[in-house]
Amino acid sequence: MILGSMATLAFSQPLEYPKAEKGDVVDDYFGTKVPDPYRWLENTDSPETVAWVKAENILTSAYMEKLADRASFREELTKLLNYQRYTVPEYEGHRYLYRKNDGLQNQSVIYTLKRLTDEPKLLLDPNQLASDGTVAVTSTTVSEDGRLVAYEVASSGSDWNEIRVRDIEADKDLPDVVNWIKFSDPSWTKDNKGFFYSRFPEPKASGNQTFAKLAYQKLYYHLLGDPVETDRLIYERTDDPDLAFGAMVSHDGRFLLMLVNKGTEVRNLLYFKDLGDPLTPKIDAPFQPIVDKVEADFKIAGAIGSRLYVVTDLDAARYKIVEIDLTNPGRDHWKEIIPESKNLLEEAAVVGGKLVVKYLVDARNQLFVFDLDGKRESEIELPSLGTVGGAVRRSRSS
């Protein structure tokens, strides 16, 4: 009855939508001309777009306010959403981090503690970063000594991120700020002096920077206290503007592992560099290729010493896990640890000297524990049928 009354109201009152002017933009794709008359709407900051969006909102609000049951729906939805919720704790830098939302907070608050018996300490409250609650903390990475956290913030749902660094005990941010970050998490060297990250060139001032074309991402190393302008360039590819780089330091700090992607292709390249002594890392050591041909998907499960564990669909459509010795990384020396099975191997992580592997089995997830030789030891029992999230971390070395 409620849906019927809503539908009757909607059809009985024709709406007069704001007129969207048509532009004369036409793209030429190899001789085929494709008009794009509403390209001007992509500039979300232009006066014309702002006016059009405002008029659309006025129309929508006027219509919604006439719905007799809207208030009761809002009240019921508010009750359903108003409950405490937590994220799975992460352990890095010898401390735990987790997020908690009291119920209706725009952003979950981040807490930290060194021991599970400690009183949690408030680390970051994103709700204090903007009056309207639209600034989010998108990632956190703790230094090896547990003293500093590099965290990324994004405004109003933008993909653009800004890296900031916080002194956890002093409860204050350092002057270090890195802009123009997309699709890249910082990764600390084990000397706690800096981190690797990838960034794009700063978009030109003219036009809408939100929708700026992404090209020529580069991998850098930021030394704490230094101006961003002097950050060390670690890797770039001038031959292909669409390549993107994700680098992570291995758990013991000896290796820097780098995945190279092109656009949204589910295939990538894999490189590494030997940093040597983790306390005096050789930042400028050369990268060595493990996979230098785009032919398959590779996901890093983790590394123990020079043994790198990788999930791949190379000659295995449902994925398998291989071990690569970084002292002898040639493909002829790869060792298959967990072969392809009838079920899809979605993710894996090296945890506590074991491989925790997530499979998709009959539209539900199952978690299994394997030893490093590929022998299945146990299944992690789940409370019910469903999807597993948070237990297996992708693109983190262990």
N, C-alpha and C positions, 0 to 999 in steps of 0.2 A: 504493500500500500504506500509506503514512504517513497520507494523508488518510482512508483507510478505517478504520485503527485508531483515529484520533482520533474519527471519527464513532461507531464502535462504543462507545467509552468514554463519549462524551457521552450517548448514548441509554440506556446500561445503568445509569447512575447519576442518577436523578431529583434535581433540585436543589430545595431548599426556600428560596425567596426571602424576604427580609425583607418583612413586611407593611407596605404604605403605607396609612396611615389616609386615609379619604375625608372631605373637608370638606364644608361646606354652601354654598359660594360658587356663586351663580347670577347670570350676567350677563343683562341685559335689552336686547336689540338691537331697538329699535323694535317692541316687543311680542313678540318671539321670545325665549323664555327658554333660555339655553344654560348648563348646569351645568359647572363647572370644579372638580371635587372635589380636584384635586392642586395648586391654586394655592399652597398653603403651601410647596411645594417650591421656588418661585421665590425665597423668602427663603433664600439659600444660607448665611447666617450664623446662622440660628436653631438652637437646640440640637436641635430635632426633625429638621431637615434634616441637620445634621452627623452625628447618630446614625444616620440612615437610610443616608447615603452610606458611613459607616464599615462598617456591616453588609454593604452591597453589596460593598464592597472585600474584606472578609474572605471572603465567599462566592466571589468571582471568583478571588482569590489561591489559595484552597484547591483549586479546580478546576484552575487553570492549572498548579500545581505537580505535579499528577499526570500531566501529559502527558509521556510518555517522551522525546519528541524536542524538547522545548522548549529545553533547553540547547544542543543542536546548532544549532537555528534561531537562537537568540540570538547564538551565536558567529559564524555565517555572516553574519547581518545586520550585526553590529558591524564585521566586516571590510569589507563593502560600503559602509558609511557612513563609514568612517574614511579620508577622503582630503581634501586641501587644496582649498578652493574660494574663489572671489573674486566680488565683485560688479563690475558695470561702473563704472569710476571716474566721478565727477561733478566738474565744474569750476565753481566759484563762489567769489567773493571772492578771485580770483587764486590759488587753490590747488586741489589735487585731494583728493578724499575717496573712500575705498573701504573695503569690508569684507572681512575674511579670516577663515576658519574653519580651524583646523589639522586638524580632522577630527571629533572628538566633542565639541567645545565646545557648551554649551547655546546660547550666543549668539555671533554673529560679532563680532570685534573691529574697531573703526574706526580707520583710519590716515589720515594726511594728509601731503602734501608739496607744496612750491611748484613745483618743477621735476621732470620725470620722471627726471632724473639724481640727484636728492637721495636721501638715506637716509630711508625712511618714518619718521614720528614717530607714536607711539601717541597717539591722540586720546581715545578712550573705550573702556573695556573693560566692557561691560554685565555680564559674569560676576562683576565685583567689586561690583555694586550689590545683590546678594542672595545669600545663602549657597546657596540652592537653584537659582540660575540662572534664576529665573522673571521677572526684570525685564528688559524689552526696550527698546532705543532705537528708537523707531518712525520718527523723522525727524530730519534735520539740515539747518540752513540757516545759511550763513556770511555774515557782514556784508561789505559792499563792500570794506572795507580788509583783510579776511582775518584780523582780530585776534580776532574773537569768533564763537562758534557757538551758535545757539539750537537746543537739541535737546529732543525729547519722549521721555518714558519712560512705559511702561505696565506694570502688574504683573499677573502670572498670566493673561495673555491678555485683560485687560479692554480695553474700548473707551475708557475714561477715560484721558486723558493728562495729564501735567504738563510744562509748559515750564520748562526750566532754561537758564541761560546760562553758557558756559565761556570763560574767557580762555585762548586756545590756547597762547600762548607761556609764560604763567605757569603753565599746567597746573593751574588751579584754577577752581572755580565761583564766580560772583558771587552776591550775596544774592538776586537776582531769581528768583522762582518764581511761576508762574501755574498755577492748578488749574482743574479742571472743563472740560477741553478734550476735544472729540470732533469728529472729521472736520474738522480745521483745522490747517494748517501755518502757522507764523509767516512773515512776509515783511518784511524789513528796509527801512527808508528808506535812501537812499544817503548820508545824513550819518552813518550808523553809530550814531545816537543812540537808536534804538528800532525797534519792529516792530509791524505789524498782526497781529491774531489774532482768532478768534471763540471765544466761550465761552458755556456755558449758565449760568443761575442755579444757585447751590449748592443741591443737593437738601436737602430737610428732613432733620434729624438722625434722625427716627423712620423706621423701615422700612429696606429694603435699598437703599442708594444705587447699587449696581451696576445694578439694574433700574429706577432712577428714571425716570419719564416725561420724555422730552425735549421741551422747549417753550421758545419765546422765546429762541432763540440771538441773541446780539448781537455786533457787530463793534466791537473796541476797538483803541486804540493804546497800547502800553506804552513809556514813556520810561525808559530804563535808570536805575536808582537810586531811582526813585519807588516808593512802596507801590502794590501792585496795586489797592487800594481807590480810588486816585486816577486810575486809567487813564482815558483820554479815550474816551467813547462816540462812535463814529463813525457807526454805522448800526443801526437797529432797526426792526422792523415789529410794532407792537402789534395790528394788524388780523388777523394770521394767525400763530398760535403754532408752526406746522409749517415755517416757512421757515428755511432755513439759508444761511449766507453764507460764500463762499470768496473771499478778496481776495488779490491779488498785485501787487507793484510791478513796473512794466515794467523792461526791462533797463537803459534809460538813466535810470530814476528819475523820469521826468516824470509818468507816469500811474499811478493805482491802478485796477486792473481788478477787477471783482467779479461773480462768478456767484452767482445766487440760485436755490436748488433747493427743492422741496417734497417731503419724504419721499424715496421711491425713484423718483419719476417721472423718466423720461429726457427731460425737458423743463425748460427753465430760463429765467431772465431774465439780462440782461447790462447792467451799468452801468459808468461810469468817472468818475473825478474827475481834474482837471488839478492836479497838485501844484506846478506851476511849476518854480522852480529846485530841482534835486534836492538841493543842499547846504543849502537853507533851505526845505524842503517846506511847503506850505500844507496842513497836516493837516486843517483844518476847511473846505477848499474843498467846494462842493456836489457831490453826485453828479449825473451826467447820464445819462439813459436811452439805451441803444442798442436794447435789446429790452425792452419793458415789458409784453408780453403772453405768457402761457405757451402757446406753440404749436409749439415745436420744440426740438431739442437743439443746444446751442452749446458748442464746446470751443475754448479759446484755444490757438492754435499758437505765437503770439509776436507781438512788435511791433518795428518799426524806425521810430524817430521817432514820427510821428503815425499811421503805417500799422499797423493791427491786422489780423492774419490769423486767421481763425476757421473751424473745421471745423463744418459744420452739415448737418442733414438737412431743412432748410426747403426744401420743394418738390424734395427730392432724397433719396429713401428710402435710397440707398446712399452718401449724404454727398457733399459738395463743399466747396471752400474759397473763401471770399470775403474781399476786402480792404475794410476799413472805415476811412475817413479820420476820425480823431477830432476834427479841426477842423470837420468837416461830416458828422456821423454818421447823417444821415437815410437811411432805407432806399433812397430813390430814387437815392442816390449810391453805394450799394454796388457793388463791382466783382467779378464772378465770375472767379476766377483759375484754378481747376482744376474743371472741370465734373464732374458725376456720370458714372460709367462703369459698365460691366457688373459690375465687381468692387467689393467693399465697401471703402471708404476708412476704415480703422479709426482711425488716428492721424496726426498731423503735428506738426512742430516747425520753427521758424525756427532754422537752425544755420549760422553763418558766412555770413550773407547769402543763404542758399538755403533752400528748403523741402524737408525730408526727409519723405517720405510713405510710410506703411505700408499696404499693401493685403492683403486676404485673397483669394487666388487659388487656386481649386480646393483648398480646405481647408488651404492653406499660405500663409505670409507672403512678400511680396516688398517690397523697399525701393527707392524711386526718388528721385532728386534732381531738383528743378525749380528754375528761376530764379523770381524774384519776380513775373514776368509770366505764369507758368504754363506755360512751355515745358519739356518734359522733356529733361533733359540726359544722365542716365546711370542705370544700375541698379547698386545696391550688391550685388555678388555675395555670396551666402551659402555657407557650407561644405557645406550639405546641405539637404534639404527639412525644414521644421519651422516652429516658432513663434518669432517675434522678440520678445524682451523686453529692456527697458533701453535700447534705442537711441533710442527716441522717447519723450520725457517729456511727459506730459499736465499741463495746468494749471500750466505754468511759462511765463513770458514770456521772450523772448530778444532 
